[in-house]
Amino acid sequence: MRVLTFLAALSLGTTSALAAEEPSGCDKFKWPIERDRAALTAPDRAKLASGSEQAALPSSAITLELVAPADAKLPSPPERAPKDGTFAGFTSIKTAKAGLYTISLSSGAWVDVVQDGHFLKPVAFSGATDCDGIRKTMKYELSAQPVVLQISGARENSLSIAILPAQ
């Protein structure tokens, strides 16, 4: 019985420690998020179906409709395999102006940014829970080439995305 009590206490401590690692609150992001958060919550966000193509980087946030991963037909297999019961989707952008951009999401999901057939790695990442309208933001150095933005592992069938020049 003591062993079971000890194991139960140990697992609670581990769960609490893992939860403590996740920052909570809008003030816990590593850089200012007000502009990204305002874009993600603006009422005039364009709604896009998964697989849609945009002529250029959007000037405001979009809401991307997502589908089951098997139906998403992502152009590249995601770097992280999506869990069962999650949603995925993508949008392609024909032309991008070179520069440093923030890509922010309204809720949690895995993001793959693909240019010239290569997965780009973010140069910076920040995320926090319990901040209405924004869950994570990443900075990517984009070149002046087409971009594919892939979302996978989302818990809901749509999410808002803001792609804005970094400040």
N, C-alpha and C positions, 0 to 999 in steps of 0.2 A: 504494500500500500504506500509506503514511504517513497518507493521508486516512482510510482505513478504520480504522486503529488509533486515530487521533484521534477519529473519530466513535464508536467503540466505548467509548473512555474517557469521552467526553462523556456518552453515554447511561447508563453505569454511575454517573457522578457525579450525574446528574439523578435516577435511581432512588433512590440513597442519600439525596439531599436530600429527596425526597418522603417517603420512609419516616421520615426523621428528624423531619419535621413532626408525625407521628402520635405522641402521647404513649403510653408503654407502662408498664403497672403500675397496681395499684390505688391507689397513692398519688398518681397524676397527675390524678385528678378534681379539679374546682374546688371541690367541697364534699364533706362527709362522705357516704359511700355505704353505710355498714355496714347501716343499716335496709333500704334498697332491695335491696341484695345478698342479705340474709337472706331477704327476701320472695321474691325471684326464684328462690332455690334451695331454698325450703321444700318438703318432700315432699307437702304437702297442697294444692297449687295446684289450683284447679278447671280442668278441661279444657273449653274452649268451641269449638264449631264456628264457622267463619267465618259471619257473618250473624246470629249469636245476639244476643239482646237481654237486657240486664240491667236489673233494676228500679232499682238504685241503684249508685253507685260501689262496686266490690268492696272489702271490708275487708282482703283479702290479694291476693297476686299471682294471675294467671290464666295458663294456657297456651292460646294461641290457635292452633287448627289453621289452616293456610294452604293455598291451592290455586293453580293456575296463574292468572296475572293475568286472562286471558280468562274464566275460570270464576268469578272472585271476585265479580263484580257489585258492585263498589264503588259506594256511593251517589253519590260525586263523583269525577271523574277526578283521579288523584293529581297533585300539583303537580310531581312529578318522574316522568317516564315510566320504568316498570320495564324493566330489561334482560331479554333473552331468558334463559330457564332459571331465573328467580327465582320467588318465591311471593308471594302477596298475600292479604289478608283484612281483615275488619272486625268490630267489635262496636259495638252502640249501647247507650247507657246512658240510661234514661228520665229519671231525676232526678239532678241533681248539686247539691251544696251549693256556693254561691259561695265562692271562695277561691283561694289559690295552691297548686298541686299539682305534684309531681314525677311525671313519666312516665318510667319506666326500662325498658330492654329488655335481655334476656339476650344478644342477638346483634345484629349490624348489620342495619339495615333503614331504609327511609324511613318517617316517621310524618307523617300528616296528622290534625290534630284539627279537627273541624268542629262549630261551634255556630251555630244560627240561619242555616244556609246559608252561613256564612263560614268560611274557613280561619283558624285562630288561629295567630299567630306565637309561638314560645317567647320568654319574657322572659330565659331563660338556657339555655345548652347546655354539656354537658361530656361528653367521651368519652375512652376509652383502650382500647388493645388489651392483651392478656395479663393480664386480670383475670378470673379464673374466675367465671362467673355473671352478670356485668354488662358490657355493652359501651358503653352510652350512657345519659344521663339528661338530661331537659329539664324546665324549669319553665314551667308555663302558668297564666295567670290564667283560671279558669273562672267563668262566671256560673251562676245557678241555672236552667239550661235543659238539655234533652236534649243529649247529646254523642255524636258518632260518632268512633270512633278507627279510622283506616284504616292498615294496614301494607302496604307494597309494597317490592319489591326485596330481599326476604329470600332468603338462599341455602338455607335449610332450610324444610321444610314445617310447622314450628311454632316458636313462640318464646314465652318468658315475658314478661309485662308486669306491672309494678307501678304503680298509680296511687295515690299516697299524699299526704296533706296535707304541704306543705313545712314543714321545721323551721326 
